[in-house]
Amino acid sequence: MYTQHGTDREDEDVSALSRDLVTLWDETLQELSTHTSPANKAWFRDTFITTYNTGTVTVGVPSIFVRDYLRDKFSTLILRVLREKEQGIRGVVFSVTHRTPPDQAKRIEREKQRSTTPSAVIPLDEYYVDRNDNLNPKYQFDSFVVGPFNQLPHAAAKAVVERPGVVYNPLFIYGQTGHGKTHLIQAVGNSLKKRGLKVLYVTSERFAVDYFNAIQTGDANKFKDKYRAYDAIIIDDVQFLSYKDKTQEELFHLFNAFHDLNKQIVFSSDIHPALLEGLEDRLRSRFNQGMIIDIPKPDLESRTAIISAKLAHRGITLDDQIVGYIAKSIEGNIRELEGMLNSIIIQSEVSEKPLTYEMVKGIVEVSLKPKTNLSIRDIIEKIARLYNLSIEDLHKKTRQKEIMRPRQLIMYILREDFQISFPNIGAAFGGRDHTTVIHSCERIKEDLKNDPMLPRELNRIRDLFR
């Protein structure tokens, strides 16, 4: 095997290489830069050849996302360029590696010395979700930014970790999408896991599917044994259990089993359990046994702190005026803040210019999602008119493309742009089940990957509310 440092030679085909692997990859990257757009250059950052063995070059990449993207989009081009450099190369594979690429240390040090120029690429560090408990290790208390808006739920969550099953059992956290509920409840799970407890994080949808499958296959007892084997259980988005009577009954019995044994239970929802429609009173009563607390939208001070923390995590420094402008422009949703930061950073990299206030202001103004005080019905009617349809047309149970497609687009806009819950969207379309809404939104997301005209159509819709 021919290694990165060129010290081991175990295969005869290595002698066909006329240069060391560092030089070979540098030359390859220079050639690739003439065939790719400036935006795609970011995907080759921190890549390097790890080995050359029996005609195959192995390229080390920093994450599974980069690996999959380069393999799917550029493997043929990379192989062609490599073979132009070295005829003995017959194949190329990609491998995720956390080794430091040659000469990277000097480059990193140089980049750290840059004043206000952001890191060259948005971090693509993968976080492997543990399949045994579904916990994502990136959700920790250390990375949870605490501000005036979320001090109480944070304190309650920390108290649960200190005395699981004793204080605040159950802990029920609610709030609109993007306020940090999932981060906080998973931080509880990861902290309990570090203390040696067996924890399970599951969405209510997954819980319902597991129960349904167990009933269908006659494995109800196996289902009960699986869930009751844990020391703590965290169920996200319990609003999706509305009107699922059998699943609620099973959750009721699971709740009792956990509570009787002082096992910790954590729930999250987008609204207070008292306002959840289609929820059994006995289950609602169980929720009230512990602590019910909300995470409201972050205030300006908190949004500023969140932006600063996320920039610091990436090693990026921005002028206070720029940070303040972003915080004032993006209200209420932490995910939108993250998305805006991603957009600003990548566009700065593509333009290869330091970030200025005017530059950031231009990006924010173009990227801002529409704001409106219209009702759900008003939004639907406004978009429906664009397609010469009525509310009654959209309520029809038909698969005609001229009706079904606009309906899917409207559901997607309601969810993505206005953060309307899936059940409420379904109710606005004649009482459709929330799973139908989820399917419609996922369909549009999938089509966005393949249909170059779809983004223009969505922008045409969004222009109605600008």
Phi, psi and omega in degrees: 000139178259114186268175182303326183269355175071028184262337182250130177227099183249349183238141183294330184292346178298327183297344180286343181283130183265358181212163178285166188292329178297312180295318180301315182287324176300316180294323179295317179297322178298319179291319180297327182297336179278349182250356184235159179283161178304323181296325182284345179300329182299331182290342182264000179296136177063028172258153179195159178279125179269318181212159170228118187213128178046046175084359183248128175266130175255122181259122177280134181231156187280345183203165179293331180293316178294317179304308183295321183292313180294321180296318184281325189258330191232000185301319181295315180295316180299315180297319180298316180293319179299319182290332174293329179278320184219111186292339182286349181283127183244348182199161178221135176231162183239138183223131177289125180220145179255013174291154178277124179298154179304139176064011182287327184302317180294321181294319179299317180297321178296319182292327179295333183279350177292138188290282185246011179281125183292162175307146191297338184208146176299132181303136179242028180301127180278146176239115185277117177286128179290118183291343180281333183227355178066015180274137177264118185294349179285342181272095181234160176296327182297329182262003178271115183280120182264129177223182180303329185284337185232019181298317183293310178298326177295316179296320178296318180295319178295323179295322178298320180294323181289323182223070183297137178080355184249306178258144176051061178235103011272163169260123182240113181248130180228158180165164182292164182299143178085009181265356176104016181298309183297319178302314185292314183289329176286330175297321174301312181299315180294324179291318177295323179297319179295335180275004176095004179277149176270113190243147173229126171254132181210144173282157179297327178297317179294320178300315180295319179294317178301317181293317179299315179297322179296319179294318182296324183262001179073025182250039183300319180293324177296322177298312180300315182296322181298310185286328183278356179281351183271158177271337180210143179230137181237120182243119184264145174058056182291351177299338181282359175270001179304132177067007174266081190298314182295318179293321177297322178298317179294321177295324178300314180291323178295318178303311182299319181296318179292314185295322180296332182260012181057038173268139187286139177233133179229134178234157169222155180203164178275347176220167179299140182302334179294338182261359180286119177281151177071024179251132181297140182299323182293328177285321176300321179296322179295321178300325183285353181291334184250229181248124174248122186214144184253156170249104179285179179290144183294138177282174184302316180300318181291320179298320177297317179295321180296314179299314181299319181294318181289325176293318179297323179298329180265001180072032184246140177243129176235151178300144181303327179296321179291314179300316180297321180295316179298316181297322180287330185279326183254108184251133163091343187226117182294325179296323177294323176300313180298316180298320179294319178298317178302315181297316181296315184294313184290323179291328176294321180295317181297318181282345180057039179234147175297149180286129175242166180300315182295322179296313180296318180300319179296318180295316181296315182298323179287324188272343185303134175285153182296144175248142183203152174256012181291154174283169178301317181297320179298318180297314180299314182297320182295317179287322181301321180298330178298330180255013180057041179239160176250168176303319181297323178299317183290337179279346183296140176274082182219154178251018176298130187300323183292346176252316185295319183294311176301324179297317178297319180295320179294318178300318180297315180296318179300321182283309187284321186266330185243002176053037175283138182293153180302314179300320180292325176294315179300320179296326181288344178251048174078024176081028178291149180293147183297334179293329176295320179294316179302315180299318180297315180295318179294325179297316179295318178301320180291318181294331178298335180285335189242340184255104183292343180273342185297317178303324178294320180295319178295321177296324178297322177292315184294333178297339179294339187243011180275000000 
